[in-house]
Amino acid sequence: MDKKSNLSSHTGSHHSNHSHPKKHIDHHIEDAQSIRVISKDSKISTEFNHATYNHLPKKDDMGIGKKSDNSKTDSLDKLRKKFGFSWNRFGRKVLLGGIALGLIAIVGLSIVAAWLITIWNNTPQIDSFNEPIQSSIVYDRNGDELFKFFSEERREVVDIDRIPREMQLAIIALEDENFYYNESGIPWSNLVGASFKCFTRAGDNCRGASGLSQQLVKNITGDNQATVSRKVRELFTALKLNQEKNKQEILAMYLNQVPFGRNAYGIQEASKSYYGKDVSELDIVQSCYLASFVQKPSTFSISLENQESDDFKDLQFRKNVCLEKLHTNQLEGDNSEPYIKTQEELTKLQDQPVAESGFVEYKVENKFPHFRDYVTSELRKLNISEQALFTQGYKITTTIDPQIQAQVDKTFDDLSESALDAQGVNNGAALVLDGPTGEILAMRGSRDYNNEDIDGQVNIATSPQQPGSSIKPYVYLSAFEKGFTPATTLIDNKMDFGGGFKPKNFTDRNNGIVSIRTALQNSYNIPAVKGMYLSAGGTDTIESPDEALGKGLDNFFSITRKMGLNYPCIPAGDGVETCDNPSTAQNAFRNRCYLSTSIGGCEVTMVSHTTGVNTILQDGNLRTATPFISIIDPKTDIDIYKVNQESDNPIYPVQDSVIDPAIARQTANVLTDWRERGVAFVEIME
């Protein structure tokens, strides 16, 4: 019988004496009426006859193979259908992704490595560190040299053995307290901390953290770019320096290199300039003072002439920090002891009066000293550091006119003590602007720069001062914007404006009904206060003074700020914490000054006040007072001042029509109408 017939013959009966490995399913087979087996080569349909197939039990019921979890299988099937998920495909993607990331990492690391190698190869050689530096030169408006920033480096190099231990430890305490602990010369932990702050604070704190070696490199090279490549280059050069020099050699180079102010470079010249003695004679307090100068040499040197200034307080604070570290830190290594042994000794040294520290007088020998100080401070606003001014050769053309300045100086120099006493004054200041440009043509900050009795180094033109009645044009200008006119009448009589504020005129006389023109020309006080109050909606009955006065103040401050006035926060009046916080300092003056603002009780600077008056005279066009014409960077030949002025946020704004030109002309008309003034003044003019 052939294969087919043999297979067919088994369909009738399926029992057999032979043992079958799947005998547990025999009872199911008994229920099947027939099974049609189709050979591989059969032409018959490959599907079971439905009638026959329906008698067979389902595969799961037959118990063939390992029993599975239907719910899990169904879930996986659904996932595969929905997402096309496959472990094989997923694995391939992970593998390919890993390979791609690896290749990217290799390429990235190769690029970074090549970049670092290039910087390393281009770092300067240590033996080239004696190259000469360039001093920045300041010119007047005619192009003639006015002065140089440290035109000559007064320096006397001394051996480290000649520099006392106190001085060596003082500079280490303030600038690199781990100097002797760090073999590489790089304060890695400080750099990591600074980098973290840089990234977490969006670039607001990306400077600092440099050790003595890095500072020495920066001082020698004059490279002060705020870039990553500059920092890496500085770091690599510092590493080379530490490979070729020992700690004492590096410390000696540093102390003989850095500026201390007063045109003194190096510790020996600094000791002579500030104390009139050889460096070997310095004591511990003097050493800490000199170490403090390194941070801001020009600023701190100038602060000695005004010991009430914030800069001098900062200098004293750094001196005390230096002494504190000499008491608490083992600056010379693990086996060393602090220099200052006891708390009593520390307290005595920190409390030592300034007069006992031995500072000697320093007489400034340059023309226009107030203007020079002003230019120096303004250059910081353009991100030009003091060190860059000392070394990088900027060409700075200022607005000063020597002839006009000479006339101003002569006027002050000719003032006699008796003439000043007759007026009840002992000091003064002057500022001359070119109206159409806002350029400062002359500046005199005090009667005598070198007169300590009047704090002559303090520049009255740039420090906060109460403007008195000169503020009144802005008061009436703000009233004109609210619809008042020069012919509007006000009642000049005494009035209580609340809070005990009862202003009176200079002559203590009431003038009855007066026009704004007359009130401004004669500088009456009561109409000025009323003008601010009434223009904000107040009434003579003072029914709601706070609201009206509040609106009047808001209106006044808003207008004057647009015109260029600056109201500094005054720590003595507003509080130190208020002034230290930019968000609260911005409007602190408002509550401090209140209604007295209308008669000059709120401090402004002469520079900003003159800018405001000039805005009136320029038909409402703002021309902020500026001391610069150009500032040329020698490395790029770019005019830094011009670039800043053309930016979206210039330091010295120039803007047309910050106030209505008609209002400006109306105010200027009243100011220049001398015939409305008192009889004596009219007689003089005629």
C-alpha positions in Angstrom: 0.0 0.0 0.0 1.3 3.4 -0.9 1.9 6.2 1.6 -1.4 7.8 1.0 -3.5 4.6 1.5 -1.6 3.8 4.7 -2.3 7.2 6.1 -6.0 6.9 5.1 -6.4 3.6 6.8 -5.6 5.0 10.2 -8.6 7.4 10.1 -11.1 4.8 11.1 -9.5 3.7 14.4 -6.7 5.5 16.2 -6.2 3.1 19.2 -2.8 1.3 19.3 -0.9 -0.9 21.7 2.1 1.3 21.2 2.8 3.9 23.9 2.5 7.5 22.5 4.4 10.5 24.1 1.2 12.6 23.9 -1.2 10.0 25.2 -2.8 12.5 27.5 -4.7 13.9 24.5 -6.1 10.6 23.3 -9.5 11.2 24.9 -9.8 14.3 22.7 -9.0 12.4 19.6 -11.8 9.9 20.3 -14.4 12.7 19.9 -13.1 13.6 16.4 -15.3 11.9 13.7 -12.7 12.2 11.0 -9.3 13.7 10.2 -8.4 14.3 6.7 -4.7 14.2 6.2 -3.4 15.8 3.0 -0.1 15.0 1.7 2.5 17.6 0.7 1.9 17.0 -3.0 -1.9 16.9 -2.9 -3.9 19.3 -5.1 -6.7 19.3 -2.6 -7.2 22.6 -0.7 -4.7 23.1 2.1 -7.3 24.0 4.7 -9.2 21.5 6.8 -12.8 20.9 6.0 -14.7 23.2 8.2 -17.1 20.6 9.3 -14.3 18.3 10.2 -12.2 21.0 11.8 -15.0 22.2 14.1 -15.1 18.9 15.9 -11.5 19.3 17.0 -10.8 20.9 20.3 -9.0 24.2 20.5 -5.2 24.1 20.9 -5.3 25.6 24.3 -7.9 23.1 25.5 -5.7 20.3 24.2 -3.0 21.3 26.6 -0.2 20.9 24.1 3.0 22.4 25.1 3.6 24.9 28.0 0.6 26.8 29.1 0.9 30.6 28.5 -0.7 33.7 29.9 -3.3 34.8 27.4 -3.7 38.3 28.9 0.0 39.0 28.6 0.2 37.6 25.1 -2.8 39.7 24.0 -1.2 42.8 25.5 2.1 42.3 23.8 0.2 41.7 20.5 -1.7 44.9 20.9 1.5 46.8 21.6 3.2 45.4 18.6 0.3 46.3 16.4 -0.1 49.8 17.8 3.6 50.8 18.0 5.3 48.3 15.8 7.5 47.4 18.8 10.2 44.9 18.4 13.0 44.1 20.8 15.2 43.3 17.8 14.6 46.7 16.2 14.9 48.5 19.6 18.3 46.8 20.2 19.5 47.8 16.8 18.5 51.4 17.4 20.3 51.5 20.8 23.4 50.1 19.3 23.4 52.5 16.4 22.7 55.4 18.7 25.5 54.4 21.0 27.9 54.2 18.1 26.8 57.6 16.8 27.2 59.2 20.2 30.6 57.6 20.6 31.8 59.0 17.3 30.5 62.5 18.2 32.3 62.3 21.5 35.5 61.2 19.9 35.3 64.0 17.3 34.4 66.6 20.0 37.2 65.5 22.3 39.6 65.6 19.4 38.6 69.1 18.5 38.9 70.3 22.2 42.2 68.5 22.5 43.5 70.2 19.3 42.2 73.5 20.5 44.0 73.1 23.9 47.2 72.0 22.2 47.1 75.0 20.0 46.7 77.3 23.0 49.5 75.6 24.9 51.8 76.0 22.0 50.9 79.7 21.6 51.4 80.6 25.3 54.2 83.1 25.8 57.6 81.9 27.0 58.4 82.8 30.5 61.7 84.6 29.5 59.6 87.0 27.4 57.9 88.5 30.4 60.1 91.6 30.6 58.6 93.2 27.5 57.7 96.9 28.0 54.1 98.0 28.6 52.2 100.9 27.0 50.6 103.7 29.1 47.2 104.9 28.0 47.2 108.6 27.0 44.4 111.1 27.6 44.1 114.0 25.1 42.1 117.3 25.3 39.6 118.1 22.5 42.4 119.7 20.4 44.5 116.5 20.4 47.1 117.7 22.8 48.3 115.3 25.5 46.5 116.0 28.8 48.0 113.3 31.0 49.0 109.7 30.9 47.9 106.8 33.1 51.1 106.0 34.9 53.2 107.4 32.1 56.4 106.0 33.8 56.5 103.0 36.0 58.2 104.1 39.1 59.7 100.8 40.1 62.7 99.6 42.1 63.1 95.8 42.0 64.1 94.2 45.3 65.1 90.7 46.3 62.6 88.6 48.1 64.9 88.5 51.2 64.4 92.3 51.5 60.6 92.0 51.6 59.5 91.4 55.1 57.6 88.2 56.0 54.6 90.3 57.0 54.3 91.7 53.5 54.7 88.4 51.8 52.0 86.8 54.0 49.7 89.8 53.6 49.6 89.5 49.8 49.2 85.7 50.1 46.3 86.2 52.6 44.3 88.4 50.3 45.2 87.1 46.8 46.0 83.4 47.1 45.8 81.9 50.6 46.6 78.4 49.3 49.7 79.6 47.5 52.1 77.3 49.4 49.7 74.4 49.4 49.3 74.2 45.6 52.2 72.7 43.7 50.7 73.6 40.3 50.1 77.2 41.2 46.5 76.9 40.1 43.6 77.1 42.6 41.6 74.4 40.9 38.8 74.3 43.5 38.3 78.1 43.2 38.2 77.8 39.4 35.6 75.0 39.6 33.5 77.1 41.9 33.8 80.2 39.7 32.8 78.1 36.6 29.8 76.8 38.4 28.7 80.3 39.4 29.3 81.4 35.8 27.0 78.8 34.3 24.3 79.0 37.1 24.1 82.8 37.1 24.1 83.3 33.4 27.5 84.9 33.1 27.1 87.5 35.9 30.0 86.0 37.9 32.5 84.7 35.3 35.5 86.5 36.7 37.9 86.0 39.6 39.2 82.8 41.2 42.7 83.4 39.9 45.8 82.6 42.0 49.0 84.7 42.3 50.5 83.0 39.3 47.6 83.8 37.0 47.4 87.4 38.3 51.1 87.7 37.6 50.6 86.5 34.0 47.7 88.9 33.5 49.7 91.8 34.9 52.7 91.1 32.6 50.8 90.3 29.4 48.1 92.9 29.9 45.6 90.4 28.4 42.2 91.1 30.0 39.8 89.8 27.5 36.7 88.2 29.0 36.9 85.0 26.9 37.4 81.3 27.7 40.4 81.1 25.4 42.1 84.0 27.3 41.4 82.2 30.6 42.8 78.9 29.3 45.8 80.7 27.9 46.4 82.4 31.2 46.1 79.1 33.0 48.6 77.3 30.7 51.1 80.2 31.0 50.7 80.0 34.8 51.4 76.3 34.7 54.6 76.9 32.7 55.6 79.6 35.1 55.3 77.1 38.0 57.3 74.5 36.1 60.2 76.9 35.7 60.1 79.0 38.9 59.8 78.1 42.5 57.4 79.7 45.0 59.7 82.3 46.3 60.7 83.4 42.8 57.1 83.7 41.7 56.2 85.7 44.8 59.1 88.0 44.2 58.1 88.6 40.6 54.5 89.3 41.7 55.5 91.8 44.4 57.9 93.6 42.0 55.3 93.8 39.2 51.9 94.8 40.3 50.6 98.4 40.6 49.7 99.9 43.9 48.4 103.3 42.8 50.1 106.7 43.0 52.1 105.7 40.0 54.0 103.2 42.2 54.8 99.8 40.6 56.2 97.1 42.8 56.2 96.9 46.6 59.4 99.0 47.1 58.0 102.0 45.3 54.6 101.5 47.0 56.3 101.5 50.4 58.1 104.8 49.6 55.0 106.4 48.1 52.5 105.6 50.9 54.8 105.5 53.9 58.1 107.2 52.9 60.2 104.2 54.0 62.0 101.2 52.6 60.0 98.0 52.1 62.1 96.3 54.8 60.7 98.6 57.4 57.0 97.9 56.9 55.0 96.6 59.8 52.0 94.2 59.7 49.2 96.9 59.4 51.1 98.7 56.7 51.6 95.5 54.9 47.9 94.6 55.0 47.0 98.1 53.7 49.4 97.8 50.8 48.2 94.3 50.0 44.7 95.7 49.8 45.6 98.3 47.2 46.3 95.6 44.6 42.6 95.0 44.0 41.8 98.7 43.0 45.0 100.7 43.1 43.8 104.0 41.7 40.5 104.0 43.5 41.9 103.1 46.8 44.8 105.6 46.5 42.4 108.4 45.8 40.2 107.3 48.7 43.0 108.2 51.2 42.1 111.8 50.5 38.5 111.3 51.5 38.4 108.9 54.5 34.6 109.2 54.7 34.1 107.7 51.3 32.8 104.2 50.6 36.0 103.4 48.8 38.1 104.1 51.9 35.7 102.0 54.0 36.3 99.2 51.5 40.0 99.6 51.8 39.8 99.4 55.6 37.6 96.3 55.3 40.1 94.5 53.2 42.9 95.5 55.6 41.0 93.9 58.4 40.2 90.8 56.4 44.0 90.5 55.8 44.7 90.7 59.5 42.0 88.2 60.3 43.5 85.6 57.9 46.9 86.2 59.4 45.4 85.1 62.7 43.3 82.2 61.5 45.2 80.6 58.6 48.4 78.6 58.3 49.5 80.4 55.2 53.0 79.0 55.0 52.0 75.3 55.1 50.6 72.6 57.3 53.4 72.8 59.8 53.3 76.6 60.2 51.6 78.7 62.8 49.4 81.8 62.1 51.4 85.0 62.1 49.1 86.7 64.6 49.0 84.5 67.6 46.2 85.8 69.9 42.8 87.4 69.5 43.8 90.3 71.7 46.7 91.1 69.3 44.3 90.9 66.3 41.8 93.2 67.9 44.5 95.7 68.7 45.8 95.8 65.2 42.4 96.0 63.6 41.4 98.9 65.8 44.6 100.9 65.2 43.6 104.5 64.1 44.4 105.3 60.5 46.6 108.2 61.6 48.9 105.8 63.3 49.4 103.7 60.1 51.9 106.3 58.9 50.4 107.3 55.5 52.3 110.3 54.0 50.7 113.1 52.0 50.5 112.6 48.3 50.2 115.8 46.2 48.7 115.3 42.7 50.8 117.0 40.1 48.6 117.1 37.1 46.3 119.5 35.3 42.6 119.4 35.9 42.6 116.8 38.7 38.9 116.6 39.2 38.3 116.0 35.5 41.1 113.4 35.5 39.4 111.5 38.4 36.0 111.8 36.6 37.4 110.4 33.4 39.0 107.5 35.3 35.7 106.6 37.0 33.7 106.9 33.8 36.1 104.6 31.9 35.1 101.8 34.2 31.6 102.1 32.9 33.0 101.0 29.5 34.5 97.9 31.0 38.1 99.2 30.8 39.9 98.1 33.9 42.5 100.1 35.7 45.1 97.6 34.8 44.3 97.9 31.1 44.7 101.7 31.4 48.1 101.2 33.0 49.4 98.8 30.3 47.4 98.6 27.1 47.9 102.0 25.5 44.4 103.3 24.9 44.1 106.6 23.1 41.4 108.6 24.9 40.3 111.9 23.4 38.2 113.9 25.9 35.9 116.9 25.5 37.8 119.3 27.8 38.7 122.7 26.3 41.9 123.9 28.0 41.2 127.6 27.4 37.7 127.5 28.9 39.0 125.3 31.8 41.8 127.8 32.4 39.2 130.6 32.7 37.1 128.6 35.1 40.2 127.8 37.2 41.3 131.4 37.3 37.9 132.5 38.6 38.1 130.0 41.4 41.8 130.8 42.2 41.0 134.5 42.4 38.3 134.0 45.0 39.3 135.5 48.3 38.5 134.1 51.7 36.7 137.3 52.6 34.5 137.2 49.5 33.5 133.7 50.2 32.8 134.4 53.9 30.6 137.3 52.8 28.4 134.9 50.9 28.5 132.3 53.7 30.2 129.7 51.6 33.6 128.0 51.6 33.5 125.8 48.5 32.1 125.6 45.0 32.0 123.8 41.7 31.5 124.6 38.0 30.5 122.7 34.9 30.5 124.0 31.4 28.7 122.1 28.6 28.5 122.5 24.8 24.7 122.5 24.5 24.1 120.8 21.1 26.5 117.9 21.9 26.5 117.7 25.7 30.3 117.6 25.7 31.9 118.8 28.9 34.1 121.8 28.2 35.3 122.5 31.7 34.9 120.9 35.2 35.9 122.2 38.5 35.0 120.0 41.4 36.0 122.1 44.4 37.7 125.4 45.3 41.0 123.7 45.9 41.8 120.0 45.1 44.5 119.8 47.7 42.7 121.6 50.6 41.9 119.0 53.2 39.8 121.5 55.3 37.1 121.4 52.6 37.7 117.9 51.4 39.0 119.3 48.1 39.4 115.9 46.4 35.6 115.4 46.6 34.2 116.4 43.2 31.0 118.4 44.0 30.0 118.2 40.4 29.6 114.4 40.5 28.6 113.9 44.1 24.9 114.2 45.3 24.0 117.7 46.3 20.7 119.5 47.1 20.0 121.7 44.1 17.9 124.3 45.9 15.7 126.6 43.8 17.5 125.6 40.6 15.1 122.6 40.5 12.0 124.8 40.1 12.1 125.0 36.3 11.4 121.2 36.2 8.5 121.7 38.6 6.7 124.2 36.4 7.6 122.3 33.2 5.7 119.3 34.7 2.8 121.7 35.4 2.9 122.9 31.8 2.6 119.4 30.6 -0.7 119.1 32.6 -2.1 122.2 30.9 -0.8 125.1 33.0 0.7 128.1 31.3 3.2 130.8 32.3 0.1 133.0 32.8 -1.6 130.6 35.2 -2.0 132.3 38.6 -1.2 130.8 42.0 -1.9 132.2 45.4 1.4 132.8 47.3 0.3 132.4 50.9 1.4 130.1 53.7 -0.2 126.7 53.7 0.1 123.4 55.6 0.7 120.6 53.1 0.4 117.9 55.7 3.0 116.1 57.8 4.1 119.5 59.2 5.4 120.7 55.9 4.8 124.4 55.8 7.2 126.0 53.3 7.9 129.8 53.3 9.6 132.2 50.9 13.2 133.3 51.3 12.0 136.7 52.5 9.3 135.2 54.6 6.8 137.4 52.7 3.6 136.4 51.0 2.9 137.9 47.6 -0.7 137.0 47.0 -1.8 136.2 43.5 1.1 135.7 41.2 1.6 134.2 37.7 3.8 131.2 37.2 6.1 133.4 35.2 6.5 135.8 38.1 6.8 133.0 40.6 9.6 131.2 38.7 11.5 134.5 37.9 11.5 135.5 41.5 12.0 131.9 42.9 9.1 131.9 45.2 8.9 128.7 47.2 5.2 128.4 48.1 3.9 128.6 44.5 6.5 126.0 43.5 5.1 123.5 46.0 1.5 124.4 45.0 2.4 124.1 41.3 3.5 120.4 41.8 0.4 119.8 44.0 -2.3 121.5 41.9 -1.0 120.1 38.6 -1.7 116.6 40.0 -5.3 117.4 40.8 -5.1 118.9 44.3 -7.2 121.7 45.5 -6.7 124.6 47.9 -8.8 122.8 50.5 -6.2 119.9 50.8 -9.0 117.4 51.0 -6.9 114.5 49.7 -3.3 115.6 49.8 -1.6 112.2 49.8 -3.1 111.1 46.5 -2.6 114.4 44.7 0.9 114.8 46.0 1.7 111.3 45.1 0.6 111.9 41.5 2.6 115.2 41.5 5.7 113.5 42.6 5.3 110.6 40.1 4.8 113.1 37.3 7.8 115.2 38.4 10.2 112.3 38.8 9.1 110.6 35.6 9.7 113.8 33.5 13.0 114.8 35.1 14.5 111.3 34.7 13.6 111.4 31.0 15.5 114.7 30.8 18.6 113.1 32.3 18.4 113.8 36.0 19.9 111.2 38.3 18.7 110.8 41.9 21.2 108.7 43.8 20.3 106.6 46.8 21.8 108.1 49.9 22.8 105.5 52.5 22.6 108.0 55.4 19.0 108.9 54.5 17.6 105.8 52.8 19.5 103.1 54.7 22.5 101.0 53.6 20.4 97.9 52.9 18.1 99.9 50.7 20.9 101.4 48.7 22.7 98.0 48.4 19.6 96.5 46.7 19.2 97.8 43.1 15.4 97.2 43.2 14.8 99.3 46.3 17.5 101.9 45.6 16.0 102.9 42.3 13.1 104.8 44.0 14.3 105.3 47.5 14.6 109.0 47.1 10.9 109.4 46.5 9.8 108.8 50.0 12.9 110.5 51.5 12.4 113.8 49.5 8.6 114.0 49.3 7.3 117.5 48.7 10.6 119.2 49.5 11.6 118.0 46.1 9.8 121.0 44.6 12.1 123.4 46.3 15.4 121.5 45.9 15.4 119.1 48.9 16.2 116.0 46.9 19.8 115.4 46.0 21.0 115.2 42.4 24.4 115.4 40.8 25.5 118.6 39.1 26.4 116.7 35.9 22.9 115.2 35.6 21.2 118.5 36.7 23.1 120.4 34.0 22.0 117.7 31.5 18.4 118.4 32.4 18.6 122.1 32.0 20.4 121.6 28.7 17.5 119.4 27.6 15.1 122.4 28.1 17.4 124.7 26.1 17.8 122.1 23.3 14.0 122.1 22.7 13.4 118.9 24.6 16.3 117.0 23.0 18.4 114.9 25.4 22.1 115.4 25.1 23.6 113.6 28.2 26.8 115.3 29.5 29.8 113.3 28.4 33.6 113.6 28.9 34.6 111.6 25.8 35.0 112.2 22.0 36.7 108.8 21.2 38.4 105.9 23.0 40.6 103.9 20.6 41.5 100.3 21.5 45.1 99.9 20.3 44.7 96.2 19.6 41.7 96.5 17.3 41.8 100.2 16.4 38.0 100.2 17.3 36.5 103.3 18.8 35.0 101.8 22.0 33.1 105.0 22.8 31.4 105.2 19.4 30.4 101.5 19.5 28.7 102.0 22.9 26.9 105.2 21.9 25.5 103.4 18.9 24.3 100.5 21.0 20.7 100.0 22.3 21.8 101.0 25.8 24.4 103.8 25.5 26.0 105.2 28.7 25.5 108.7 27.5 22.0 108.7 25.8 21.3 111.0 22.9 17.5 111.2 22.2 15.3 113.8 20.5 12.0 115.0 21.9 12.1 113.4 25.3 9.7 116.1 26.2 7.3 118.2 24.0 9.5 120.8 22.2 6.7 123.4 22.7 6.8 122.8 26.5 10.6 123.0 26.5 10.5 126.3 24.6 7.8 127.7 26.9 9.9 126.9 30.0 13.0 128.3 28.4 11.1 131.5 27.6 10.3 132.0 31.3 13.8 131.2 32.3 15.3 133.8 30.0 12.8 136.6 30.6 14.9 138.7 32.9 12.5 141.6 32.9 10.1 139.7 35.1 12.7 139.6 37.8 13.2 142.0 40.7 13.8 145.7 40.2 17.5 145.5 41.2 18.2 142.7 38.6 16.4 144.6 35.8 18.5 147.7 36.6 21.7 145.7 36.3 20.7 144.2 32.9 19.7 147.6 31.6 
